[in-house]
Amino acid sequence: MKTLILGAGYSGLAVATKMKPAPNLESLLIEQNAYHVFYTRLHEAAAHNTRVTLPLAPLLRGTGVQMEQAQVDVVDVDAREVTLKDGRVLTYDTLVIGLGSVTNFYRIPGLYENATELKQLSDADEIFTFVNRAFSSEYQGQRDIVVGGAGLTGVELVTELAQRAVLLSKERGLPPFQIHLVEAGPKILPVLDDALRAKAMQTLEEYGINVLTGHRLMQATADSVTVQTSDGTQKVIPAGKIIWTGGIQARDIVRGERIEKGPGGRIAVDEFLRAKGYPEVFIVGDMGLALNQEGKPVPTTAQHAGQQGRLTGKNIMRLSRGDELEPYEPTTLGEFVSLGGLMAVGWMKLPWNQKLAMTGGLAHVMKRASEWRWRVSIE
Ligand SMILES: Cc1cc2nc3c(=O)[nH]c(=O)nc-3n(C[C@H](O)[C@H](O)[C@H](O)COP(=O)(O)OP(=O)(O)OC[C@H]3O[C@@H](n4cnc5c(N)ncnc54)[C@H](O)[C@@H]3O)c2cc1C
């Protein structure tokens, strides 16, 4: 059975590391980078240049999975062909697609052209370089930062940047820059409950971050954004760096007559995470539209991508033995949001569907523990 796994992110790498060598199984992982990126720590790389990658080759030892560093151009699930950017065409018996998501700029004028994303290492490098430049004595330009989107990524980024600004300010004797967090919705971190959100809000205020909820980003230029409130009032905020974390959509790379897409361009899957109408194609992570026990879309998170990947890796082994597939049962074990340094807020699941809320150092430890759990699961 010839199996191709596309992408070595949270879902694809979990698939590969759950596989074992088998006589009738030939497996190849295609990934554009030679390393796995801990996306959940990308904000730390942006603020502090922290190392957030792990080389892939050692992780695949003992799995029977070969790896090729290449870029996928298009996947044709009717022809059962994967075309690479270098023109080569690969065929498969079983395909796993875990190529993640891309930033959604919602066609806001000037945003794509002028904003930095936080989706890959090069974005983190660009932000880190700006922060250093803004704290050099020769720098004459606009220093303030506007971050669009107050979800998990936006909040983790602004708090980490604010913490870095405090350090640099002391070290270099320059005033910190102003950070504006712009959010069209009425509240930050909609995934959290009110008490945890209030704690996060208090931390943002203590850092002096200007939180503009209920402000829609209307336009971006090279050095400013225009925001608008619900009553139509507009204001222009000057910015040396604009960062957009306000939305994602599934990577649009799969072609197939029977492919069904849902919100965010995610591909509808059955209970075994196979694309509807294509039983030989598994879609895992941000690209797939899996439903939970209540029939609602499973969130696009590392936690769920990892669960889906682990199950799919095991299911491919079952397929190779001719065994029945195991269905996907999503669980959310908790959610933690880091708020700069050793501060975090979040909750973990307890028995009988109870939630244990945590703030401060303990929540930070839990967030780190979930990252270590992921690391142990792939090593
Ligand atoms: C800054 C940031 C912070 C986040 N924080 C959290 C958090 O705290 N908790 C949480 O649960 N989730 C968090 N997430 C979301 C989480 O990272 C995603 O849900 C998760 O990465 C999705 O996993 P995936 O396998 O679908 O895609 P990814 O992990 O994005 O992996 C996709 C892989 O495909 C590769 N790839 C893409 N295109 C191609 C191509 N054409 N050819 C070859 N290879 C390709 C990429 O290099 C990558 O390795 C965060 C995301 C970001 C960006």
The ligand as an ORCA input file, in Angstrom:
! r2SCAN-3c Opt
* xyz 0 1
  C       1.144     31.905     16.003
  C       0.211     30.770     16.253
  C      -0.102     30.400     17.556
  C      -0.947     29.324     17.802
  N      -1.194     28.972     19.099
  C      -1.925     27.868     19.348
  C      -2.098     27.395     20.686
  O      -1.602     28.007     21.633
  N      -2.837     26.266     20.871
  C      -3.377     25.569     19.825
  O      -3.995     24.521     20.048
  N      -3.244     25.981     18.549
  C      -2.526     27.117     18.279
  N      -2.347     27.533     16.990
  C      -3.029     26.827     15.890
  C      -2.244     25.582     15.483
  O      -0.887     25.909     15.286
  C      -2.855     24.994     14.219
  O      -4.204     24.689     14.458
  C      -2.089     23.723     13.822
  O      -0.757     24.049     13.483
  C      -2.772     23.035     12.642
  O      -2.058     21.878     12.347
  P      -1.972     21.347     10.835
  O      -1.223     20.085     10.885
  O      -3.302     21.392     10.201
  O      -1.135     22.457     10.065
  P       0.337     23.006     10.370
  O       0.768     22.678     11.763
  O       0.295     24.434      9.959
  O       1.226     22.175      9.356
  C       1.161     22.294      7.974
  C       2.485     21.797      7.427
  O       2.389     21.731      6.015
  C       3.560     22.294      5.431
  N       3.167     22.812      4.129
  C       2.261     23.769      3.873
  N       2.116     23.949      2.565
  C       2.951     23.074      1.966
  C       3.215     22.751      0.609
  N       2.601     23.376     -0.392
  N       4.112     21.770      0.347
  C       4.742     21.113      1.360
  N       4.526     21.381      2.657
  C       3.628     22.339      2.960
  C       3.977     23.376      6.413
  O       5.363     23.698      6.262
  C       3.652     22.724      7.755
  O       4.727     21.980      8.241
  C      -1.519     28.618     16.715
  C      -1.216     28.993     15.393
  C      -0.346     30.045     15.161
  C      -0.005     30.423     13.727
*
